[in-house]
């Protein structure tokens, strides 16, 4: 297992700076290793956006 995937499992994603774009006024990019979508919260600070449940309510997924 590559070390990049281990760091992603621990929540330490690395953003591909070449493929970032603006969506709804925020910078959005993907992780270099696991391709997870990331949003830029502050300059240099990227977060995983919350997952929307498509209106299914409080039932567990």
Residue pairs with C-beta under 8 A, 6 or more apart in sequence:
2 33
4 14
4 32
4 33
4 34
5 33
5 34
7 13
7 14
7 33
8 31
8 33
8 34
8 36
11 48
13 31
13 32
13 33
13 34
13 36
13 38
13 46
13 48
14 31
14 32
14 33
15 29
15 30
15 31
15 32
15 38
15 46
16 29
16 30
16 31
16 32
17 29
19 29
19 30
20 27
20 28
20 29
20 40
21 27
21 28
21 29
22 28
26 39
26 40
27 39
27 40
28 37
28 38
28 39
28 40
29 37
29 38
29 40
29 46
30 36
30 37
30 38
31 38
36 48
37 48
37 49
38 46
38 47
38 48
38 49
39 46
39 47
39 48
39 49
40 46
41 47
53 61
